[in-house]
Amino acid sequence: MTDNTQHLSVTQTAAALGISRQRVLVLVAEGRLPAVKVGSYWVIRADDLEQFAANRAILSIPFDEIEVNRKQED
């Protein structure tokens, strides 16, 4: 089975929003930006970032230009 959900790192999310990595982590800790802990890293679903940005209209670069990681399971 393949999961085509796109995930972004904290660094990618920060770049997309035009904010610092630390601010992304604060938003995650506050529950304002949904994220999932994978090992010692946080990942943000692309759909969640898009919704977060749409609600705040602060995406600093076009969403389709963000390089994302695709989690694939066979």
Buried (B, 14 or more C-beta within 10 A) or exposed (E): EEEEBBBBBBEBBBBBBEBEBEBBBEBBEEEEBBBEEEEEEBBBBBEBBBEBBEEEEEBEEEEEEBEBEEBEEE
